[in-house]
Amino acid sequence: MKSRPRIGETGELHIPTDMKHAVEFHGDGMPAVVNNIHGTAYRARIEEDGMEMAGKTGTAQVRRITRAERLTGVKKNEDLPWVERDHALFIAFAPVSAPRYACAVVVEHGGGGSKAAAPLAHDILLEIQRRAAEGQVAEAPAPRVIATERIGE
């Protein structure tokens, strides 16, 4: 049986030591998606100091692509009827330096996550942080992450 992350009775996050590397890797990669000029969601970055977000773009394919279409060329998303267009996905957290807020955005038939979903996450995370800075949002305690040993196989 594989170990998996779990939330403790007092809200702490327990991450098995064999998964710690994966968590650290994603912790470094997600800020680059948004804040690196070569990142897929760079245009949706939050530029205010201390409010920067990290994220991951995604696309969920809606339709089946036939072998014949693969051989002749897959149609572009924008050339398809609306109901056949891919769903746009984006997950994010902010601020990068001390994560407090997270969101997931799904735009049905929106195409790529960087174009349709990431800008919405930008607006949500920027607004919640601005409101928190003005005292309009109750601050949740920061999550505590605890690495635990693997139990069983």
C-alpha positions, 0 to 999 in steps of 0.5 A: 500500500502506497503512502499518500498525503493526508491532513492531520486533526489540527489541519497540518499537511503530512507528506510522505518523505518519498513524495517530498521531492515531487512537492518541492519540484512543483513548488519551483515549477509553478511560479515559473509558469506564470512569472518566467517570460517563457512560462505558458501563463506569463501574460496572466502574472500578478505584477504587484510585489508580494502578491505574485501567483504560481500556477499550472495551465491545462487543457481537457480534450472534449472530442475524439480525434480520429486516425483520419484527422490525425493523418490529414491534420488536426483541426485548430480549436478555434475552427471547431464548433463551440461544443467540440472545443477543449476545456481550459484549466488553470490552478493557482496559489498566491502569494508565491512567497507565503501561499494563503489562497488557491483557486482552480478555474475551468472554462468549458470550451474555452480552449487553452488554459493560459488564454481563457482560465489563467486571466480569471485566476489572476483577477480572483487572486489579485482581488482577494489579496487586495481585500485582505490587505484592506482587512476585508478578508479574514486571514486563514492560518498558514498551512503547516507541512510535515514530512512523514515516514512511509508506512507500509508498502 
